Amino acid sequence: MSVSVYFSNQIVQIAVGTRAKKGSLKSVYTTMAPEGSIINGIVMDADALGAHIQRFWEANNIPKKDVYLVLNSNKIAGKNLGVPNMNGKKTLEFILREFADMQREDEENTIAYTPIGVDKKTKVRQLYAEMAPKEQLREFMSIFAKMGIVLKGIISSEGSIIGYAQMTLAKRCSTFILQIINGNLVSNVLFVDGKFRYFNSVRCFNEPGTAEYLDDLARSLNQLEQFMNAEKIQSRVERIYVAGTDNNNLNAYAQVVRENGVDAMPELVNTGLSTDPRLLHESQTALFAVSGLFDQGPESNFLTHFSLKDDSADRMDPQIKKYVVSVVTTLVVMLIAFGIALTMRLIREGRYEDAKNYNDSPSVMMEVASYDQAIQDRDAMLAKYNSINTVVDTLDSYPVCTDDVIDIIEETARGYAKIEILSFNAEEGKVTFSAKSDNVNDIYKYIDKLLAEEIFMNVDHTGYTYDESEKMYDIHVDCTLAESVGRSE
């Protein structure tokens, strides 16, 4: 049996089955990690997370061999690349150069990639390549090692789901969208003419199961259509495969999709991994974990190239290399002479005993221990610093109602309505304001201008009423700001 574990935020999904080109599924487990122990795939409290996973693992008697981790983290960078037909080593060197501008000098990284096709005209291979920091992967390896588990592979959630869609859904349909609903996070995968083209993840600010939440899901599909228009893609989306929900919610969602102008209708993903209806439902609600049971080859596994280093810096000019060889040769001769002299000195028993006593002295041993403790303290402070930066980045994704945003809101009403900003709900990103117009025909023109503004994620117009005292129409509209609006670059 193989085990595929999916980590994202609090939701942890585990799929047990056979890992192969077309895997099989035996059981699915889901648990919620301790709050705050993992955020966006970054471990904030390793002890709490590890202890919880170990208890859950042992309680359900989950196998400890052939375990793969599917990781969703904003520290993993990915991009589509066109790579010439080269051998494995040169392919990795090519990918490393493509990620050179994203690498920090003080950070070690490793590479993985998923083949997504070959250009028939140029014979250039299309890859979805990814780069992950080794330190983050080591942290997960350490958590599982304490449970007595040696991870056989670590795969990114993007690479895993792209490979799954390519091995299964792309054989059923040419141009489609795979939408995976996972709490307040929805991920979309776009395939065009049988090849992967685009991946995005969108955070939903509304409560799952509400009408507003379904609107968020439908709007994320509109973003993919905007991408297709920008790329001048002529192919039409034939199907929308949805995972992470059930048929009861799908009917309501289908109506919302139609209202948002999307032609293709959503349908539940059929993983085909079981004839048991219960297990079939669980497999699509935990699709990221299940995708890890589909063997996409060793190149998609970050651990395959974990010891990889960029040796481009080792290439030297021939003259410099000649000089280095001369210096190294001289150094070797000097070391040999030094070794002979040192051997003669070590023969002298007295000096050897003095050196041994010095190394074993309590003062020297205390200094070494003090140095080791200082290194541990430094590493702990650095980890806390990186964790704080991650939390700050997350907070920056929430919108802010600044003067510039208010100016845009007021500009949309110019000539159509009079508005007054009343309040701003920072948690929901909702701006509350009153809008009045003396001409009923101007109301819908004003609403159209609001809908056209990119700063709004949602514009909810519920009608209007006539105020006899002011002889004006009160416009009923709520506006929710889009992610990061109002934040400076």
Salt bridges, closest charged atoms under 4 A:
ASP66 OD1 - LYS152 NZ 3.06
GLU93 OE1 - ARG315 NH2 3.30
ASP106 OD2 - ARG104 NH2 3.31
GLU108 OE1 - ARG138 NH2 3.56
GLU135 OE1 - ARG138 NH1 3.65
ASP216 OD1 - ARG219 NH2 2.46
GLU231 OE1 - ARG197 NH2 3.62
ASP263 OD2 - ARG236 NH2 2.96
ASP276 OD2 - ARG278 NH2 3.89
GLU282 OE2 - ARG278 NH1 3.09
ASP295 OD1 - ARG19 NH1 3.36
GLU299 OE1 - HIS305 NE2 2.60
ASP360 OD2 - LYS356 NZ 3.37
ASP379 OD1 - ARG378 NH2 2.91
ASP396 OD1 - ARG487 NH1 3.67
GLU411 OE1 - ARG414 NE 2.92
GLU468 OE1 - LYS471 NZ 3.53
GLU470 OE1 - LYS436 NZ 3.75
ASP474 OD1 - LYS436 NZ 2.40
